[in-house]
Structures are given as C-alpha cells and as structure tokens.
C-alpha cells in the first residue's frame, strides 16, 4: 500500500506542471500582485478541468476519492510556485458543501471559501459575528463559516466584506454577519483540520523553494574569487535550515497518514498542530535567512526570495499561529 500511495502521489506531483513552472518562473505571480483580481480565472478553470478541486470528494459523489497525502503533495507544489489560486482553501471546503453548492463549484460557476478565524453566534439557523483573515474573499460566492457547532454555509450576498491588500499582493478580508441566513455544511467534522494541514503543506513548499533559491545564489555569488557557498560558516547555516525543512516535511507527512489511516480525531488534531507549528516556524526562518544570505539584493522587490517571505508572512497565522498550535498540541497531549 505504501508503494501504491507513493506512486499515486508522484503522479499527482507530475500533473502540477500544468500550473507551476518547472524552472521556478514566477512572472505570472508578479503580474497578478496588487491588481483587481487575486488570481487568474483561466488557471482556476484549468485546475477544475484537471480534477484537483474535488480531490477529497468521494467517487460516488463525483469526486476523485483520494486522500490527504495527494492533497498535501499538491499543496506543497502550490507553495513552491506561489500559486495565488485558492486551491488549498477550496479543496476541503468543496468536500463539505451541500450537493447543489458543490455541483456549482465543480461546474466552474461558483467559489466557496472557508473562514476559520472568528467568534460566531448561531441562533435559529442564522449567524452573527465576524471572521477575519479570509484570503481572496472578494471573489467568493459564499463561505463556510466555522462556529462552535461546526461549519455553516453562508452566501456572499448575506454578509458584509471589508477587504484590504495583503502582504503577498492578494486581498484579505473581514466577513461581518448580522443575523445572516445559513445552512449547515456536510462532512465529518474534520474540514478545519484538513485546511490547516493543507496550509502547513503549502508553507513546506514555500520553505523548500526559498531554500533552493538561496542555494543557487550561494553557488553563483562570487566573493574573494570564490563562490560564497564554499565558506563553511554559510554551509553550516544552510545545514541547519535543511534540518528544519526535513522535520517539517516529516510532520506534514505524518499528519497526512493520520488522516488516511483513519486515526481517531484527537490524534489527528495533535498531528495537524505539530505539522502546522513546525511548518510555520520553518517557513519564516528559511525565508528570513534566505533574505540575509542574499545580502542587499534580497531586500529588493525584484528579487524572488522576497516574494516567498511575503507569502510566508501571510500564511503563517492562517488556520492558527504556531503558538496557538503548540498550545493546542500540549493540551491534547495532556488529555
């Protein structure tokens, strides 16, 4: 089974070449930053055509029926390519939507995004409160709002959005609800955990690509007649960064396996918190160190390494900060 899983994940990774440039070109991402749209509609339609969005939807419901290993593999690739399309958020969301809304998403007519960060009151099938930090919300037709009683589906016309520019060039919004009509989402109660793990995998991809970019710079930048990557002090710093990347990778893979092997919920939550905390800390460390190891050029907007720091800064607190997840991990461990 492990070999089958590995082969399937590699096939999924290969399919990502349709969206993510193999040579690391991010000119498309640069062209979309701080514009009228957070992502390219044609690329989103291509993701739908490739069958990525219903990845976690069971086959009998029109989906691919795949697992978290495949989802995390693609999320990591999205992070490496700084893909702005809301793949990571939409995949767990569409699996929890009622049938009619799910069909509209898969037909390319609608987009529903999850919103985790908020204090929501539910009364008689109506929601009141605010959710903060929802990326690309201005393009959504509806939202999956997380309340104490689970996820609720709310249409965009029944909420008030306040959007501002995010650090990475997309938009980020606060969603305000006042007695907004809602209907309960479907799913198994782990939608939020799937999203959190997807964000962790995306952060893993960001850290890995930032590290690769930094290594390329160290191999080519000359000082005192030799590549600066030959200096032992810089090699030691890179070795430390690689250790953090591999620890984060192991945590993300362990959490994906916890889902796919059917572990009990608290074990899954614990694994997700470990992965999200490690991936968040790692991505911020590697991208910041990457800026430093690039020297003065790393601070210029023309330098790609800065794009990875900006994306890591936006994602690190999505779905819970590293500190929040460490606290939750400790609580679950002590239970």
Phi, psi and omega in degrees: 000323180297319180293321177298316180297316180298315180296320181294319179295321178295323176296320177297316179299317181298324181293340182291347180296343178291339184241322184257126182295132181292334183267008177080013180292125180243025181297326177297319180293319178299322181291337182269343187299138172057032179256193181285337178236143180281337183209170184269123183296324181293321178294321178298318178296326178294320177299319177296317181295329179284350180081020182283322190293321176272030184306319185263000178281133179303152181300323182289352176252012177093013181255190181273338178067028180266183187246188183289336176298316179291317179299314181293326177298316179290322179299321177297317178297320177300321177294317179300322182267003182055035184298124183274345179298143189280048180301310186299321180282323188285327185298307177292332180293313185294331179290341182255002182281150169301158189306313185296316179293321178298316180299322179294321178295312184291338175277355179084014183266339187220163174220123176244132182240145178278150177228115186258326190272096179187173176239102192244130174259136180244126179215114177060039180074019178233145185247143173224143180135193182224144170243137183244160171072037181264113183286139175058026182297334183294345180260359186273148174268346179188174185221150168259108185264127180272119174241178180298335182267009180111193181275144176232141180266126180232137179280149183299328180291348182257010179231167175247125181256139170235107185255144173226168178284135176270165184301329184269005176100354174270187175251154178222137193230157165256132180253119179252134180233139176224098182056042182281133178295141183212161174228147184293143175281167176262198177105183186253013179085004181246017181301315180298322180291323177297317179297315180299320179290324176299319177295320177300318179294322177296318177297324176300314178297321177298312180297318181296314181292321177298322178295316180298317178298318180294318178299319178300319179296316181294331180283335186254333181289125183257139173209134183057034175078015180211158178295136184293340177292349178277350180283130188297324181299320179286327176297321179295320178297318179294323178298320178296320179295319180297322177300316180294322177297314183291326175295318177295319179299317179297322180291319178296315181295321179296321179292320177298319178293327178298318174297306190290339178266000175076033177297161179288160195299316181295325177294322177294314180300319179296315180295321179294317180296321177298316181293316183293320179295314180295314183295320179295312178297318181297313183298319178292320179296311185293318181291322178293316177296324177299318176301313181297317183288342173280345183074208184301326182294335181295338181273350180282140181295337179290344181275128184297332183301328179294329178296325181287323175297316180300316180294319178298321179298324180287321188272339191301328180259358177293131180074015181110131180289164174305321179295318178299318182288326175296320179295316179295320179301315180296321178296315180292324180294325183279345184289000000 
